[in-house]
Amino acid sequence: MLTDTAIRKAKPAATPLKLSDGGGMYLLVKPDGGKYWRMNYRFSGKQKTLSFGVYPTVTLADARQRREDARKLLANDSDPSEVRKVIKAERIEAAITAADTFEIVAREWMARQEVAEITKGKNEWLLGHLFPSIGKRPIAGITARELLAVLREIEATGKIETANRVKVKAGQVFRYAVLEGKADADLTASLRGALKSLKNKHHAAVTDPTAIGALLRAIDGFAGQFSTQQALKLAPLVFVRPGELRHAEWTEFDLEGAIWRIPGHKMKMKAAHLVPLSTQAVTVLRDLHALTGGGRYVFPGARTASRPMSENTVTAALRRLGYTGEEMTGHGFRSMAATRLNEMGWNPDAIERQLAHAESNKVRDAYTSAAQYLEERTRMMQTWADYLDGLRNGAKVVAFKRKAG
């Protein structure tokens, strides 16, 4: 007889191992470490195998109960495998009746996620790749092969990263469905390695001082919309995430106090964030206020002021200035600041806090966490803006250690 301790200590070998628990049931330990409950039995003279699930999701006690249920069926001259097929068909039919389609379950899952608006939009976009093909299918009836076919269609267009991200989101939906009793398993678990993978790439960024100066001068000469140019000017001065910049609202700014208070629901880590504003940043904002200050958003959309600028606006402006995706991105202003400020000798913890790389268990209310290192960060942001001015003017400014104080 097996014990939980023996199961936990069971180590994989080069070939599958079978650990018996009696009554035809055993734990199959595969070379990759997976542990699967199985039961061998005979029915109508034929040897058959029944699967009870994966340990530890299915506990030893659960597996034994399923074995006893199967033995009762055999005692009544019923084949457990055939009974299971009938039950599964009934579940699928029930899912159809209850309208538990993939799209409905996916939207139900999305509605339960407490994430920033930009993340909600990305979830909708990624899962939207699956809706045309399997959206109306009962989630309990979808097969791994069906899901893989859709993912490979995305992959075939050259969007390898998108295909992999869609698979991740699909997995989250299926796991939610399992918890809610609307599906039996996460299909993506069996698709590991089925798609091509891309090596992790850092956001392209200009970090060389001379090149930074050239970029800033190019921004000064930008011939597009004024609000877009101001977004380009403000980005290196505040180095927030692109989504946080374009969703900025005038009510969040205290130009007299030179501070930008970003509420937690807009932040990736869901924690409120404070951005000290240099005199240069305040000047950019005051210039822009004359144009957009009467509305909600600092950077309103081109078609309607009721929505923020498109997430592609800054990227498109950089391309218009001649910078390719391998040279500079909207996210690259963060890498630019992080690289140079660390070389200048500023406190790494202050830099990380300004980048809002806070741990998720930080105190989140009343800006307590947001105010960490605030005095030091205020000095740092002004020094950084002055440093950028020097580079813009063509001065040979070198990285320097911050002054104590």
Secondary structure, 3 states (H helix, E strand, C coil): CCCHHHHHHCCCCCCCEEEEEECCEEEEECCCCCEEEEEEEEECCEEEEEEEEEECCCCHHHHHHHHHHHHHHHHCCCCHHHHHHHHHHHHHHHHHHCCCEHHHHHHHHHHHCCCCHHHHHHHHHHHCCCHHHHCCCEHHHCCHHHHHHHHHHHHHCCCHHHHHHHHHHHHHHHHHHHHCCCCCCCHHHHHCCCCCCCCCCCCCCCCCHHHHHHHHHHHHCCCCCHHHHHHHHHHHHHCCCHHHHHCCEHHHEECCCCEEEECHHHCCCCCCEEEECCHHHHHHHHHHHHHHCCCCECCECCCCCCCECCCCHHHHHHHHCCCCCCCCCCCHHHHHHHHHHHHHCCCHHHHHHHCCCCCCCCCCHHHCCCCCCHHHHHHHHHHHHHHHHHHHCCCCCCCCCCCCC
